[in-house]
Amino acid sequence: MTKIALFGAGGKMGYRLSTNFRGSRYTIAHVEVSPAGCERLKTGLDIDTVSPDEALKGAEAVILAVPDTHIGKVMAGIESKLKPGTMVIALDAAAPFAGHLSDRPDLTYFITHPCHPPIFNDETDMEAKRDHFGGVKAKQHIVSALMQGPEADYARGEEIAQVIWAPVMRSHRVTVEQMALLEPGLSETVCASLLMVMKEAIDEVVDRGVDRQTATDFLLGHMNVLGAVIFGETEGVFSDACNKAIEFGKPALMRDDWKRVFEPDEIAASIQRIT
């Protein structure tokens, strides 16, 4: 049975992982420096925490469930205590991409991240439908990357990732650079920004006299049907009026060079700001 040292076990992400690892084939050593996090683990899951040194004894893998800005500090504190061949797992590409993992060629670096439950799904259980983040009830897809280490370690890391993000549907393999394109590039710089624009658009039509619930219901309903057509979830075509609105609306909302956000220097700058 593989022993895993879970750093940040009582934090927002770490608590989810601590929950999902219960009943798995892995032995988890929980590390948490926050008193509130320790209390959360004890009260919610009846889990006792251990010191970093105790957690690392015999550990074959280490999961860094800590904020991006803390990864470098945590890694620097444990680097000398990791035996060759240890797998270090990060839950986001930002810190690894920015070079915050130690220069240890004898370690395996594995990165994994959830896609989160898709908008278009077949969930019928209401708890699953309301599990928007995933990792509790709703099925989701995941992406993973083997940053360094022997090829055989990808399967080891992916098996752990399947437990971390369960229940999992598709598991996609990408490079760290591709994962950075997906986040922050695709999911945050583009998607989150445009969704904020949609929220501001609701605010604008409300300021112009439309009831807020009416505007919200109208937009979310149209996001459903328009998204289903655009992403091929259903057969259909837009009306001439809709196509004309898109033709004139897109240039009014988007700069001509907006795809520059995916250029390597822009991705690197975005990650630098994050980390």
N, C-alpha and C positions, 0 to 999 in steps of 0.2 A: 504494500500500500504506500503511495507516494505522500510524503510530508510536504506541505506548502506553508510558508510563512506569509501571512496576510497582514501587510502594513496598512494602517488606516482602517482597521476592521470595524470600528464603531462609527465611522463617518457616514455621510449620505450614501455614497457608493459602496463603501466597505460593508455597511450593514446589509445591503442587498446581497452582496456576495456571501457574507456569513450565513445568511438565510438559505441561499441556494445550495451551499456546500453541505448542509445537513443531510445526512443519509447517502452522501456520495461515497465513493471508494477512497476519497482523499482524507488524510489526517491534517487538520488545519490548526496552526498555531497563530492565535490572534494577538496582534500588536496594536495598541491604541494609546496615544499620549494624552488625549483629552479626557478629563474626569467625566464630562458629560457623555462622551462616547463609550467609556468603560461602563458607566451606569446603564446606558441604553442596551449594551450587549447583555449585561447581567439581568436586567429587568425583563427585556423582551425575549431573549433567547437562552437565558441561563448559561451564558458563556463567560468564563474567566479569561482575562488577558494575561500575557506573559511578557517578559522583557525581550528586547530585540535579540540579545545573545542567546537566550533560551529558545526563541523561535527559530533561529538560524541553525541550531544544532541538528544535523542530519537532514536539513531541508534540501529537497531536490529542486524546488521552485520557490520563487519569491514574487508575490504580487504587490505592486505599488498602487494601492487604491487611495492615493493622496492627490491633492490639487497639483496641476501642472507646475505652479510656481514653487512647489516644495520638493519636486522629484529630484532635482540636482542635489539638494541638501541631504535628503534621505539616502540617496545613492552614495554620496560621499561618505556618509557615516557608516555604511555597511559594506562598502566595496572590499575592504581588506579581509572581511570575515566570510566572504563567499568562496567556496571551493570551486576549482575549475569544473566546468560542465554544468554549473547551476543555471537554471533557466530563470531569467528576470522577465516578468510580464508587466507591461504597461497597458493601461486601458484607454489610451489616447495617443495619437501620433505626434502631438505638438512638442512635448519635451524631448522625445527621442530624435525627432527631426531637427530640433534646435541644438542638438549635441549635449544634452544634459545627462546622458547616461555615461558611465565611466568608460575609459579606454581600456577595456579588458577583453582582448580577442579570445580568451579562453572561456568566456561566458556566452550563453545563448540569450539573445534579446528577441522576445516575441511580443508583438503588439496586437491587441484585439479591441474591437469597438462594435457596439450594436448599431444596426440600422434603425431600430425601434419598430414597433408594430406598424404595418402599412395602413394607410387610410382605407384602401380597398382590400377587404379581407372577408373571411367566412366565419368570423366569430359569432356565436349565438348566445354564449353565456354572458350575462350583463357585467359580471366582474371582469371578464376578459375584455369586453368592449371598452370598459372604463380604465383599463390598464394601459394608459397612453404611452408610458415610458417603456414598458416591457420588463421582462425578467421576473414577473410574478405569475400572471395568468395568461396574458396574451402571447401568441406565437410571433416570433420576429426573425428577421434575417440578420446575419452578422458578417463583418469583414475582419480578416486577420492578415498579419504580415510577419514573416521570419526576417528580421532585420540582420541578424548574424547568428551563426551556429550551423551545425551539421543539418543536412536536409531532413534527416530522420526526425529531428526535433519539431518539425512543423506539425506532424501528426500528434505528437505529445501535447504541444501547445493548443492545437485545435480541440483536442479532447477536453482539456481544462476549460477552454472558451465555451464549449457546448454546455458545460455545467454552469458557468458564470452567468450566461445570458438565457438559460432555459426558460420556456420551451423554444427551441430553435427550429426554423424551417431550412432555408438555404444558408450555407456557409461559403462565403466567397474569399478567395485568396487574392491579395493585392500586394503591391510593394509599399514601403513606408511613404514614398513620394506620391504614389497614387492615393493613399489614405489621406494625405495632407490636401490633395485636390478635393477629396470628398468632404473633409472637414479640417480647416474652416472654410475652404473654398465654396463648395457646392451647397452645403447644408446651412452654414451660418452667414457667410458674406453675401450669398445670393438669396437663398430661400428665406432665412430669418429676416433679412432686410426687406424683401418684397412683402412678406407677411406683415411686417410693421407698417409698411406703406398701406396695405389693405385695412389695417386697424385705423390708421389715420384717415383713410378715405371714409370709413364709417363715421368717424368723429366729424368729418367735414359735412357729410350729408345730414347728420343730426343737427349741426349748427345751422343748416339751411332749412330746417323744419321737419325732417323725417323723424318719426319715433325711433328711439335706439333699438328696441327689440325688433321692430319691423325691419330696420336696416340690417341688423345682424342676421336675422332669419333669412333675409333675401340673399345676402352675400354668401353665407355658408351653404345654402342650398345650391346656388349657382356654382360655387367652388366644386361641389360634388359632381354635378353633371358636366360642367366644362372640363374638369380634371379627368373624368372618366373618358371623355372623347379624346382629349389631347394626349393622354398616356395610353390609349388603346385598350382601356378596360371594357369598353363597349363600342359597338359600331355606331357611327353617326357622323354627321357633318354639321358645321355651323351654318346658320342662316347668312344670307348675303349681308344683312344689316350687321351681324356680329363680326363677320370678316372685315367689313368696312371699318368698324369701330377699332378692330385690332390694327388694321393698316395705318390708321391715323393716331391711335392711342399709344402704340409702342414707342415710336420716336418721340412722342411728347413726354414719356415717362423715363426712357432709357437713353443714356449716352450712346453714341455710335460705337465707341471703343470699350463698352462695358465688359467684354470678354477678357480684357486685360487683367481682371482680378485673378485669372488662372495662370498668368505668367509666373515663372519660378521666383522672380524677385518680389512680386506682389504676395505670393504665398509665404515666402520667407519673412517678409516684413510683417504680415498678419500674425504669423506664429511668434515672431519676436515680441510683438505687443502682448500676446496672450501669456507668454512665459516669463 
